[in-house]
């Protein structure tokens, strides 16, 4: 007989989280969070190395990854709109360990990305104020650490206040992206030729140097990275006012992301020389080329502000995964504490401390020991490696998500029929296509350095069955961070379970969550 959600398999967090955290999120809030998590507009500059075929990679990514993720997330979200998203869903499908493990694989990239967003913010500040470009990589590391701390101070405020500010910055972000597209139009209208012709479809041919082929499949890994995070807004599932917002944010958020990436890619491709287009500030430089230096720097400041608030969004949304793990005694109960604003403050500060420590090690300690020829080289290496590790670890959790939806549809048939969004065949198709795409994203990311000039990956080829992965410095760094991260997640689960059993054996009642 098919299981139902009321047969005693509810987690503690499912029963009590809704009574602890207030329902404040509207559909617009969810779209803003979705865009903040998924839409790293700097990827529109980084992908320029693919030439006109950038559009081919985007379209492939939208079809085989973004849309399947949205479909699977939508069904799981309407069936189980609790706090923790993939943590909760994987627990339903596979039990306690895999629920925690999948949650960890979804949470840890958030910590790494908070460091990466700080790097992007500094890059835009450097563009707007050229004198700051003289900062050493260690000084930049201190600035990044300060930004992470600032994000925590904002994240622990009353959620409605924080989200309202995020919404305003989200609107400014949209204007900045429209300015990038308008820059391309104005540049061409003035009689200039496109720096790179976006309509050169011959460049898409597999036989072309920039063609869509396995030689260039690293760009697919980059596209997957650019589209990760569809499920993250549902980390705050019990804080949504209306369950209809689940499907609405997925629809409108996905449309905004697809349009924004295509428009910004076009604007940069048309206006910015190819040899500088792949730099992070190129999206602001495109506006400067068409509208003048002041407009370009103003755009850079808007983008710097947005990436600061992206760090805020990452901080409060990923803290919910620690919060529910504390409620369910997978982590110390203190992690489930909320402050007077009804925000999981301990969870926010714990991951903030981890992110700050990572920033100081990566940008202050390591560069001091291993000197780079230029601080910008060291910054780029660290940023690329962190982002690649994020891609691999996060993709692992996405593969699990696609398996989750298939297991849950069979295990909870009654609930599925009551809240079905599509025919089961749709979810099978999305899970197969999306799961394979996520796996390819993992392999392609490990196999190809995003900047072979700075980080080599040409020591040899590792064959696992029919899969061939190039390896070298890039592979060992990205793969090493991934394996260490997964090991940490497993150890944390074991330690948490032992502590929980010891607590119950001693007859201690679970600590009450709350301030």
N, C-alpha and C positions, 0 to 999 in steps of 0.2 A: 504494500500500500504506500502511496506517495506520502512523504512527510509534509507537515505544515509547520508554520512558524510558532505555533502555540503548544508544542509537545515537549516542553521542558528543555529545549536546546538553546534557550536565550542566554546570551552573555550578560554578565552584570552590567556592562556598559550599555547594552540595549535596553535594560530595564530602568536604569537610573540617569543616564546622561541627559535625556530630555527634560528631566526635572531640575537639573543643575544649570544647564546652559539656556539662555533665552532665545526665542525664535525671532530673529531680526532680519534675515536675509531675504531680499526680493529677487525677482528674475533679473533685474538690471544689475543688482549686486553680484549675482552669480556669473553673469556675462563678464563683468569687470574683473572678477577673480579669475575666470577662465582665461581671458586675454592676458592678464598679468602673468599667469603661470606659463602659458603656451607661447604667446607671441613675443619672442625675442627678435625684434626687428633687425638687430645687428646681423642675424643670419642671412638677411637679404644682401648684405655686403659680402659676407664670408663666402657665400656660394657663387660669387661672380667668377671665381676661378674656373667654373664649369662652362663659362661663355654662354651663348644663347641657349644651350641645352639645359641651363638652370631651370627653365620653364618645364622641360620634360621631367626632370627630377622632382620638381614640386608637384606636378600633376600625378605622377606615379605615387608619391608619398600621400597625397590627399586620398587617392582611390584605395590604396592597399593598406594604409595605416590609420590616418585620421578618421575617416568615415567608419571603418570597422570598430575602432576604439569607441567612437561616440555611440554606435548602435549597441555594443555590448554593455557599455557603462549605463546607457539609458535603461535597459532592461533590468540590470542589477539594482540600479538606483531606485526604480519604482517598486521593486519587490522588497528591498531591504534598505530603506532610506535612513539608516542609522549612522552614528558617528564612526568615522574610521575607514569608510569606503573599502578598499581592497583588503585591509586587515579583517574586516567583518565578513566580507564575501568569501574569502579564502578559508576562514574558520568554518563557515557554513558548508563549504565544499570538501575540505580535507582535514579539519580539526585544528587543535590548538597550536601545535608546532608550526605547521605550514602557514597558518593565519598570521602568527607572529613573524615568521620568516619573510613572508610576502610583504607584510607591513614594514618590516625593516628595510627591505629592498626598495620600497617606495619612499621611506623616510630619509634614509641616508643620503640619497642624491640631493634632497632639499637642503641639507647642511652644506654640501659641497657647492651647490648653486648659490647659496648666500654669499660665499666667498667670491664666486665668479661674477655675480651682479655687482659687487663692490669694485671689481676690476674694470668692468664696463663703465661704471659711473666715473671712475678716475680717468678713464680714457676720454670721455666726453668733457670732463673738466679741463683736461690737458688741451683739448681742441679749442675750447672757449677761451681759455686763459693760457696762452703758449708758454708763459713763464713757469707754469707749474710742471711743464714737461721735463724740467731739469731735476725734478724730484728723483731721488734714488729709489730703487725698487724696495729698499727697506722702509723709506718714508711712505711710499705708496702702501705698503703693507700695514703700517700704523693707521693710515687714513681709512683703509678698508676695514680694519678691526673696529675703528671708531664708528663707522657706518653701520656695522652689524649690531653694535651696542645700541645705537640710536634707533635702529629698527625694532629692537626689543622694547625700548621705552615707549614707542608708539603702539606696538602690538599689544601691550598689557593695559592700554586705556579701554574705556567702555567701547565695546565692539562696534556699536552703531556710529559712534564718533569717528573711529578709525576708518570704517568702511566708507563713510561719507567723504572723507578726504581722499581716499583711494579712488572713488568715483570721479571726483573733480580732476585728479591727475590723469585718470583714464581718458577723459574727454580731451585734455590737452595733448595726450599721446596720439589720439586719433587725428587731431589737427596737424601734428608734426608729420604723420605718415602721409596725409593728403598733400602737405607741402612738398614732400619728396616726389610724389607723382606729378604735381603741378610743375615742379622744377624741370622735369623731363619735357613736358609740353612746351614751356616757355623757351627752353634751350633750343628745341627744334624750330619753334616759331620764329626765332631770331635768325634763322638761316643756317644754323650749325648742323653738321652731320652727326648722327649718333656715334658716340665713341665706340660702342659695340652694337652691331645691328641685332636687335632682339628678334627680328623676323627671319634671321638666317637659319631656316629649318634644316638646311644641309648639314649644319653643325651637330644636329641630333643623330645623324646616321651612325650606326655602330662602327663603321669603318673610319669615321672622322676622329681627329685628335681629341676633340672634346665630346665625342659621341657618347651615347648611352650604351655602355658596355661594361664588362666586368673589370676592365682596366681602371675605369673611373668610378667604380661602385662605392668608393669612399664618400662620394657626394650623397649617396642614398643614406649612409649612416648619419651624415650631417642633417639631412631632411628629417630623418626619424627623431634626432635630437630636437630639432626645431618644432616638432609636433607632439612631444611628450607632455603629459600632465593633464590629459582630458578628464581623468577621474578625480583629480585633486580637490576641486570645489566640494565634492561629496565627502571629503574628510569632515565636513561640518554639516552632515546630513540632518541632524536633529535641530539645527539652527535655522533651517529654511522655513519660511512662513507657510508656503503652499507647495505641496508635492508636485504640482504641475510645473513648477519652476525647473524641476529636474530635466525634463525633456526640452523645455523651452531654452534653457541656457545652452544645452548641447547643440541645438539647432542654430541659434543665433550666434553663439560663440564660435562655432565651426565656420560659419559663413564669414564672420568678421576676420578670423585668422587667415582663411584662404585668400580673401580679397586683399587684405593688407600685405601679405607676403608677395603677392603678384604685383601689386602696384609699386611697392617699395623697390622690389627687384628691378622692375622696368626703369624707375627713376634713376637708380644708381647706374644701371647698365648704359643708359643713354648719355649720362653727363660726366661720369668719373672715369679717368684713364684706367685701363685694365691693370696696370702694375700697382696702383694704389687702391683699387676698388675693394680688395679683400680685407682691408684694414677696418677695424670696428667703427671709427668715426666717419667712414665714407658715407653713411646714410645722412649725416649732417652736412658733409662736404658737398653732396649733391645739391642741397638747398643753397649753399653758398655760391656754387658755380652759376646758378641761374639768377639768384636774387641778391647776391652780394654777400660780403663777409659778415656783416652785422646779422643778416637773416640766418646765415649758417651757424653762427655762434649762438644765436637765440634758440635755434632748434636744438643745438647740442645741450644747452642748459635745460630745456624741457625734457630731453631724453635722459639727462643725468638725474633730474628730479624723479622721472618715472622709474628708472632703475633702482633708485633709492627706495621707492615705495614698492617695487617688486620684491625687494628684500623684506619689507614689512609683511607683504602678503605671504611670501614663503614662510616667514617666521610664524605667523599665527595659524596658517593652514596646516603646516606640517607638525606643529606642536600638538594638534588634536590626535595624532597617531600615538604620541607618547602619553597623552592624557588617557585615552581609552585603554592603553596597555597597563597603566597604573590602576585604573578602575578594575580591570580583570586580573590584577595581580601577576601580570607577566613581567612587570617592572615594579620597583618599590612603590608603595601606595602613595608616597608623597607626590609622585608625578601627577596624581589626579586632583591635586589642590587647585582651587580657584580663588582669585582675589575678590575684593569687594565689588569689582566691576563685572564679576562672573566670567572672568577670562582665565584659562589655565596658565597661570603665571609661572609656576615652577617649571612646567614643560617648556615654556618659551625661554626661560633663562638657562635651563640645562643645555638646550641645543645652541643657544647663543654662545655660551662658554666654549662649547665644542668647536663651533665655527670660528670664533676668535682665536682659539688655540691653533686651529688648522691654518688660519691666515698668517699668524705670527711665525709658525714653522715654515710655511711655504714661501713667504715673502720677506721674512727677516732673517731667520736662522739659516735656511738652506743657501740663499744667495750670499750670505756672509762667509759660508764655508766653501761653496763652489762658486767662484766669481765668474760672471758672464762678461763678454766683451762690452755689451751695452745692457743697461737695466731693462730696456724695452724687450730685448731678446729673452731675458729671464722671465719677465712678466708674461710674454706670449707663450713661452714653453709651459709655464705653470697653468695658465688659463686653458690652453688646448688640452693638456693632460687631464685636468680636472673635469672639463666638459666631456671628454671622451669617456672617462671613468663613469661619469653620471649617465651617459648614454647606455653603457653596457649594463650597469646595475639596474637602472630603471627599466630597461627592456626586459630583463629577467622577470621583474614583477608584472610587466604587461603580458608576457607569455603566460604567466600564471593566471592573470585576469581572464584571458581568452579560454583557458581550460575551465576556470571557475564557472563561467556562464553556462557551459555545456553540462557540467555536473549538476549545477543548481536547477537547471530546467528539468532534469530528470528526477532529482530528489524532491523537489518542491513543485510537483506538477499542478496541484490544486491552486496554489498561490500564483503560479505562472499563468494559468488559464484565466484567473481573475484579473490579472494585470498585464496581459500579453500585449506587447507592442507590435509584434510581427510574427509570421509563421516560423516555427522552429528551424526550417531550412535556411532562413535568413541568418540566424545566429550561428548555424554550422558553417555557412559560407564565410561569414565575417571572422569567425574564430580561426578557421583554417588559413584564410588569406592574411589576416592580421597577425596571427601567431608566426607564420612563416616570414612575414615582413619584419617582425620584431627580431626573429632569430638572425635573419640576414643583416639587420642593422647591427647586431652584436658582432657578427663575423667581420663585416666590412669595416667596422670601427676599429677592431683589433688589428686588422690586416693592413690598413693604410694610414700613414701619418698625415695629419691635416696640414703640416708644414714641414716637408721633407728637408728643407734647407736648415731648419733649426733642430729637428728631431728625426734622426734617421730610422729606417725600418727595413734595412736591406741586408741583414745578416744571414738570412736563409728563408726556407719555406717549410712550415710545419703542416703535415698532412694528417688529417683525422678522417679516415674513410675516404670519401670522395671530395671532402672539403679541404682546400688548400689555403693556409693563412700565412702571409708574409710575417716574419718576425725580426725584431731588432730592438733598439732602445725604446721606441714607441710602444711596441708590444709588451715589453717587460714592465714598463712603468704602468701602463693602463691595466694590463692583466694583473700585475702585482697588487695595485690598489684595489681592484675588484675582488681578488681572492681574500685579501686581508679583511676587507669590509664584510664579506659573506661569513668569514670565520668569526668575526666579532659578533655578528648578529646571532649566530648559533650559540656562542658562548653566553651571550646575554640571556637567551631563552633558558638555557640550562640553569644558570645562576638564579634567574628569577623564579623558576619552578622549585628549586631547592629551598629558596628562602620562603616561598609561599607554603610549601609543605611543612617546613619547620615552624612557621607561624601558627598553622592550624594544629599541629601536633602539640604545641605548647598551650593550646587553648585560648590563644589571643584572638579576639574578634577583629575583623577587618576594620581598619581606620576609616572613619567617615570622611568622605570627600567634602570639600567646601572650605570656606575661609573661616 
